[in-house]
Every structure is written in structure tokens, then in C-alpha cells.
Amino acid sequence: MPFGHDMVHSLATVVELVNTSPSTGGDDGLADLGDLQAFVESRQVSGIGVLTPRDLGQVRMLREAFHRVFLATDQAVAVRLLNSLLADTRITPRLAEHDGHPLHMHYFAQDAVLSEHVAADCGVALAHLLVEGEWERLRTCSAPDCDRVFVDESRNRSRVYCDSRTCGNRMHVAAYRARRRA
């Protein structure tokens, strides 16, 4: 997928956000404001002031909305869900260059709260993916005990595990052991 820095970064951000949800099989990765602050810092979300409990609640709702896009049964459902999400977001495209990053696009309004910022940038990245006919790259891990999401960036769209070092390796070892027992 030949996408620019900002698109790759936004797709990775939406994946990390969705995977903080307990509905992906783990603990709540956004249990409190400290977790939200750590997410903002790790994803280098710029222009965000002091975080509030309202920000936490809004971002939690946003991650569930994004999760529904990943779980969509077909592209038409994904488009409908994403359009609904984007309709509630003030989008103001502009070029930006900051924090050592090359020139890139921001889609959130200058005075956007955190949830609008993430909804705009990540929503537009997902929209570009759909426009390019790449909806099938939005995946859920195939390991039976994992519901984490990922964007399949492989050339031939063959990735099936959220992480080849954990889920992929675990499943390959289990298959090997099963073959050895047979």
C-alpha cells in the first residue's frame, strides 16, 4: 500500500485505539486519564491541551465506533458507518509540518477536542482506504483467542494475525505440535 506518512500514522493510530477496547479481548487500555494521556503521547497526537474526563468518555465512544467499521460485514456497511462518524466531525483540511514530521495533512479543526482530532484524521485515513477499494485490508486477528484488529499492509493481502510474533507464532507452534502428534 503506497500511502504517505500521515495516512500510515493515522491507520496505526486507529488500530491502536480500537485495540484498547475490552471488546478486543483484553483489559480496557483507556481505563483512566493516565491511559488516555499515554495514548496521546505514544501516538504523537499534537495540539491537545489538558485532558478531561469528558475527553476520556468521548474517545471511548469513538473507539467503539471505529471498531464497528472494522467489524463491518461488507464495504457498504463500512461506508455507512464511516460516513456517520465523519458527519459528526468538523473537518478542516490543512497542511502541517511539526515535531520533525515531513509536510502532511491534518483534517481536524484548529480548536478540535481530542475525539474530533482523532475522528477526523483517522476517519479520513479509513475513508481513503475504502475509496482505494482496500476495505478488505481491515481485519480482525484469526487466532481463536484474539479479537484485536489490524490493517493488512502486506502486498498480497495475506496477513491473518494481528502480530506474527505473538498470535502468528503461537498458532504456527500449535499447528506444528498437532501435526507431530498425528
Secondary structure as the mmCIF struct_conf table of DSSP 4:
data_model
#
loop_
_struct_conf.conf_type_id
_struct_conf.id
_struct_conf.beg_label_comp_id
_struct_conf.beg_label_asym_id
_struct_conf.beg_label_seq_id
_struct_conf.end_label_comp_id
_struct_conf.end_label_asym_id
_struct_conf.end_label_seq_id
HELX_RH_AL_P HELX_RH_AL_P1 HIS A 5 VAL A 18
TURN_TY1_P TURN_TY1_P1 ASN A 19 THR A 20
BEND BEND1 SER A 21 SER A 21
HELX_RH_3T_P HELX_RH_3T_P1 PRO A 22 THR A 24
TURN_TY1_P TURN_TY1_P2 GLY A 25 GLY A 25
BEND BEND2 GLY A 26 GLY A 26
TURN_TY1_P TURN_TY1_P3 GLY A 29 LEU A 30
BEND BEND3 ALA A 31 ASP A 32
HELX_RH_AL_P HELX_RH_AL_P2 LEU A 33 SER A 42
TURN_TY1_P TURN_TY1_P4 ARG A 43 GLN A 44
BEND BEND4 GLY A 47 GLY A 47
HELX_RH_AL_P HELX_RH_AL_P3 PRO A 53 PHE A 70
TURN_TY1_P TURN_TY1_P5 LEU A 71 LEU A 71
BEND BEND5 THR A 73 ASP A 74
HELX_RH_AL_P HELX_RH_AL_P4 GLN A 75 ALA A 87
TURN_TY1_P TURN_TY1_P6 ASP A 88 ASP A 88
BEND BEND6 THR A 89 THR A 89
STRN STRN1 ILE A 91 ALA A 96
TURN_TY1_P TURN_TY1_P7 ASP A 99 GLY A 100
HELX_LH_PP_P HELX_LH_PP_P1 HIS A 101 PRO A 102
BEND BEND7 LEU A 103 LEU A 103
STRN STRN2 HIS A 104 PHE A 108
TURN_TY1_P TURN_TY1_P8 GLN A 110 ASP A 111
HELX_RH_AL_P HELX_RH_AL_P5 LEU A 114 VAL A 131
TURN_TY1_P TURN_TY1_P9 GLU A 132 GLY A 133
HELX_RH_3T_P HELX_RH_3T_P2 TRP A 135 ARG A 137
STRN STRN3 LEU A 138 THR A 140
BEND BEND8 ALA A 143 ALA A 143
TURN_TY1_P TURN_TY1_P10 PRO A 144 ASP A 145
STRN STRN4 VAL A 149 VAL A 151
TURN_TY1_P TURN_TY1_P11 ARG A 155 ASN A 156
BEND BEND9 ARG A 157 ARG A 157
BEND BEND10 TYR A 161 CYS A 162
HELX_RH_PI_P HELX_RH_PI_P1 SER A 164 GLY A 168
HELX_RH_AL_P HELX_RH_AL_P6 ASN A 169 ARG A 181
#
